[in-house]
Structures are given as structure tokens and as C-alpha cells.
Amino acid sequence: MALFLVEIHSITAMFLSVCKTAQRTDLADIPAFYKVSLGGDPAERSRPQLVGPSGFWVAALESKGGTSQVLGCLGLDCHQLEGADELHGELRRMFVSRHYRRHGIGSRLLSEAISHARGFALPMTMELETSELQLAAQSLYEKHGFGVVGTRVIPMGQLSVLWMFRFRRTLHTVDTTPNGWSN
Ligand SMILES: CC(C)(COP(=O)(O)OP(=O)(O)OC[C@H]1O[C@@H](n2cnc3c(N)ncnc32)[C@H](O)[C@@H]1OP(=O)(O)O)[C@@H](O)C(=O)NCCC(=O)NCCS
């Protein structure tokens, strides 16, 4: 029993550490990290612009009173890897509020990110990492053309391990049809 409690404590501590790292890194300053221009004029701040292939998307429910409730989000962090011709895009922070899942929000966020990335310097490889526990996410990524390209194991506490899966999808530049992209 004591060992079980220690195990739960270790696993919880690991998840909290992941959340704290996120708060200290990209989520500490979303506009700076994901290259979102808020505009100099405060009036423009309701219309943020993406200035490059990176971006951060938020699904929100707007009420009549003018307030918004965040339902989900997704970040795309793009950069050129050393020695690579193509752009690398890392998807991060895909999350939909528990109460609004299975309404197509995750799919819409992902489609928006892919569609935005296609408008920039390509070819591009889009990747993300998810765990064996995130079955809904795995299905979502597969549905959008991602496939598993690697695995790694993270020790969890003293007894358990967590399998992580790296998913990848390549976006092609071929744009020979009037309505756009081939992939
Ligand atoms: C993964 C997640 C973002 C999906 O968001 P969502 O808005 O519910 O997804 P959608 O309604 O757009 O569903 C799109 C596809 O995802 C898959 N999917 C979503 N929920 C699923 C579930 N509970 N079980 C299996 N597949 C699921 C399906 O393929 C679905 O397509 P379908 O509706 O045609 O079957 C959401 O479940 C979530 O936030 N999970 C917790 C956080 C997380 O795991 N994030 C991923 C980090 S890598």
C-alpha cells in the first residue's frame, strides 16, 4: 500500500512538473513564443495577427455580454532545424475543455494550424509527441494524416513506465490545382 501511494505521488509530481515547465516556457508569453503580433494600438489587440508560420489558436465561446470562454487551444512552433531544408513545426498544447469534447473543436484547431502552415515556406514537417494514455489525441492525429515515427519510454515512479509516441505529417508544396494543396 505504501509503495502504491509513493508511486501515485511520483506520477502526480511528474505531471505537475510538466505543467510547471509549460508555464515557465511557451505559455509564459504566448505572443512572443508563437510570434503573434498584438499590434501597437490597444484597439487592434482584439485582432491579433500571425507574422510567420508559427501560431497559437484558441477556440472560444463568446457570450452576448461580450465575455469569452476558452474552450480549447493549440500552438504551432516552427523553426528551421540545423542542416535541414525543410521547416519543422512542433505542435504543442492541444487541449479541449472536458465539457466540450467530441464537438469537432480539436479537429478544427488542427485544421486551422495545418492550413495556416501551408501558406508559408515549405516543404514542412509537422510533429508532436503524445502518450499511450491519450487515445483520443492519437485518433485525432491519425485522422489528420499523422503517423507514428518513433517511440520512447519515460520512467514513472519506481514501478511504471509511460510510452510516448512521436507523430509526423509532411506538408507538400505541390499546389497545381486551383483550390490549393495536394496533401
Ligand atoms: C484530444 C482532444 C484535443 C480531442 O478534442 P475534441 O474536440 O474532443 O476532438 P474532435 O471532436 O475534434 O474529434 C476529432 C477526432 O478525434 C478523435 N477523438 C476525439 N475524442 C475521442 C475519444 N474520446 N475517443 C476516441 N477518439 C476520439 C476521433 O478520431 C475524432 O474523430 P471522429 O469524431 O470522426 O471520430 C481532447 O480529447 C483533449 O483535449 N484531450 C486531453 C488533452 C490531450 O490529450 N491533448 C493532446 C496532447 S498531445
The ligand as a Tripos MOL2 file, in Angstrom:
@<TRIPOS>MOLECULE
LIG
   48    50     1     0     0
SMALL
NO_CHARGES

@<TRIPOS>ATOM
      1 C1         -7.5640   15.0900  -27.9340 C.3       1 LIG1
      2 C2         -8.5970   16.2140  -27.8380 C.3       1 LIG1
      3 C3         -7.8750   17.5470  -28.0640 C.3       1 LIG1
      4 C4         -9.6530   15.9990  -28.9200 C.3       1 LIG1
      5 O1        -10.5040   17.1440  -28.9480 O.3       1 LIG1
      6 P1        -12.0380   17.0520  -29.4170 P.3       1 LIG1
      7 O2        -12.5150   18.4380  -29.6440 O.co2     1 LIG1
      8 O3        -12.8110   16.2430  -28.4710 O.co2     1 LIG1
      9 O4        -11.8810   16.2650  -30.7970 O.3       1 LIG1
     10 P2        -12.9080   16.2570  -32.0070 P.3       1 LIG1
     11 O5        -14.3110   16.3170  -31.5050 O.co2     1 LIG1
     12 O6        -12.4920   17.2840  -32.9920 O.co2     1 LIG1
     13 O7        -12.6560   14.7980  -32.6070 O.3       1 LIG1
     14 C5        -11.8330   14.6100  -33.7550 C.3       1 LIG1
     15 C6        -11.3390   13.1860  -33.7770 C.3       1 LIG1
     16 O8        -10.5290   12.9180  -32.6280 O.3       1 LIG1
     17 C7        -10.7230   11.5550  -32.2230 C.3       1 LIG1
     18 N1        -11.3430   11.5190  -30.8960 N.ar      1 LIG1
     19 C8        -11.7650   12.5750  -30.1640 C.ar      1 LIG1
     20 N2        -12.2230   12.1530  -28.9710 N.ar      1 LIG1
     21 C9        -12.0910   10.8190  -28.9490 C.ar      1 LIG1
     22 C10       -12.3600    9.8130  -27.9720 C.ar      1 LIG1
     23 N3        -12.8850   10.1370  -26.7810 N.pl3     1 LIG1
     24 N4        -12.0850    8.5340  -28.2850 N.ar      1 LIG1
     25 C11       -11.5400    8.2100  -29.4750 C.ar      1 LIG1
     26 N5        -11.2650    9.1200  -30.4530 N.ar      1 LIG1
     27 C12       -11.5260   10.3970  -30.1770 C.ar      1 LIG1
     28 C13       -11.6460   10.9340  -33.2550 C.3       1 LIG1
     29 O9        -10.8460   10.4420  -34.3170 O.3       1 LIG1
     30 C14       -12.4230   12.1390  -33.7140 C.3       1 LIG1
     31 O10       -12.9700   11.9560  -34.9880 O.3       1 LIG1
     32 P3        -14.4970   11.3890  -35.0930 P.3       1 LIG1
     33 O11       -15.3350   12.3380  -34.2990 O.co2     1 LIG1
     34 O12       -14.7650   11.4370  -36.5700 O.co2     1 LIG1
     35 O13       -14.4830   10.0140  -34.5110 O.co2     1 LIG1
     36 C15        -9.2950   16.2080  -26.4260 C.3       1 LIG1
     37 O14        -9.8040   14.9360  -26.1880 O.3       1 LIG1
     38 C16        -8.3920   16.6090  -25.2800 C.2       1 LIG1
     39 O15        -8.2170   17.8030  -25.0070 O.2       1 LIG1
     40 N6         -7.7890   15.6120  -24.6030 N.am      1 LIG1
     41 C17        -6.9380   15.8870  -23.4240 C.3       1 LIG1
     42 C18        -5.6610   16.5820  -23.7850 C.3       1 LIG1
     43 C19        -4.8420   15.8170  -24.7760 C.2       1 LIG1
     44 O16        -4.7450   14.5970  -24.7480 O.2       1 LIG1
     45 N7         -4.2130   16.5750  -25.6740 N.am      1 LIG1
     46 C20        -3.3350   16.0550  -26.6740 C.3       1 LIG1
     47 C21        -1.9420   16.3790  -26.3200 C.3       1 LIG1
     48 S1         -0.7840   15.6470  -27.4720 S.3       1 LIG1
@<TRIPOS>BOND
     1     1     2 1
     2     2     3 1
     3     2     4 1
     4     2    36 1
     5     4     5 1
     6     5     6 1
     7     6     7 2
     8     6     8 1
     9     6     9 1
    10     9    10 1
    11    10    11 2
    12    10    12 1
    13    10    13 1
    14    13    14 1
    15    14    15 1
    16    15    16 1
    17    15    30 1
    18    16    17 1
    19    17    18 1
    20    17    28 1
    21    18    19 ar
    22    18    27 ar
    23    19    20 ar
    24    20    21 ar
    25    21    22 ar
    26    21    27 ar
    27    22    23 1
    28    22    24 ar
    29    24    25 ar
    30    25    26 ar
    31    26    27 ar
    32    28    29 1
    33    28    30 1
    34    30    31 1
    35    31    32 1
    36    32    33 2
    37    32    34 1
    38    32    35 1
    39    36    37 1
    40    36    38 1
    41    38    39 2
    42    38    40 1
    43    40    41 1
    44    41    42 1
    45    42    43 1
    46    43    44 2
    47    43    45 1
    48    45    46 1
    49    46    47 1
    50    47    48 1
@<TRIPOS>SUBSTRUCTURE
     1 LIG1         1 GROUP 0 **** ****
